[in-house]
Amino acid sequence: MTLGGLFGRIALQMFFGFVLVLFAGEGLYWIVAFFLTIPAIGLSVLIFGPLEYISARLGARWLAWIAMPFVGALCPRLVALVDSNPNFAAGVHDLSHLSTMAGVLWTLSSVIVAYLQLPIVPDKRLFD
């Protein structure tokens, strides 16, 4: 994946985050979308991007698409194993939910990017 592809995926994730605001309603829901997309950007750069790159090199990109939401949910739990702060351990459930949403957003953006990279099939009615 190129750097431009990574920026494109992050832009798609931010778009999906702001679409959530449209479905949730007006008001201060944009703050929720903002705090959904900021962890998504961090997870994209540090975890999801390298994982999809490795799976693409191995020829199993579809496996990464299935695993991304689960990997996103697992990341805060792994940090909770290392950190002994009980306040952080109490908030791991909410962090796991946000990270799972980031994984779902990454998977949606990956599928859209894969679809947009397909060759354009010409309409057969135009040719004899």
Secondary structure as the mmCIF struct_conf table of DSSP 4:
data_model
#
loop_
_struct_conf.conf_type_id
_struct_conf.id
_struct_conf.beg_label_comp_id
_struct_conf.beg_label_asym_id
_struct_conf.beg_label_seq_id
_struct_conf.end_label_comp_id
_struct_conf.end_label_asym_id
_struct_conf.end_label_seq_id
HELX_RH_AL_P HELX_RH_AL_P1 LEU A 3 ALA A 24
BEND BEND1 GLU A 26 GLY A 27
TURN_TY1_P TURN_TY1_P1 LEU A 28 LEU A 28
HELX_RH_AL_P HELX_RH_AL_P2 TYR A 29 LEU A 43
HELX_RH_PI_P HELX_RH_PI_P1 SER A 44 PHE A 48
HELX_RH_AL_P HELX_RH_AL_P3 GLY A 49 LEU A 58
TURN_TY1_P TURN_TY1_P2 GLY A 59 GLY A 59
HELX_RH_AL_P HELX_RH_AL_P4 ARG A 61 VAL A 82
HELX_RH_AL_P HELX_RH_AL_P5 PRO A 86 ALA A 90
TURN_TY1_P TURN_TY1_P3 GLY A 91 GLY A 91
HELX_RH_AL_P HELX_RH_AL_P6 VAL A 92 LEU A 116
TURN_TY1_P TURN_TY1_P4 GLN A 117 GLN A 117
BEND BEND2 LEU A 118 LEU A 118
HELX_LH_PP_P HELX_LH_PP_P1 PRO A 119 ASP A 123
HELX_RH_3T_P HELX_RH_3T_P1 LYS A 124 LEU A 126
#
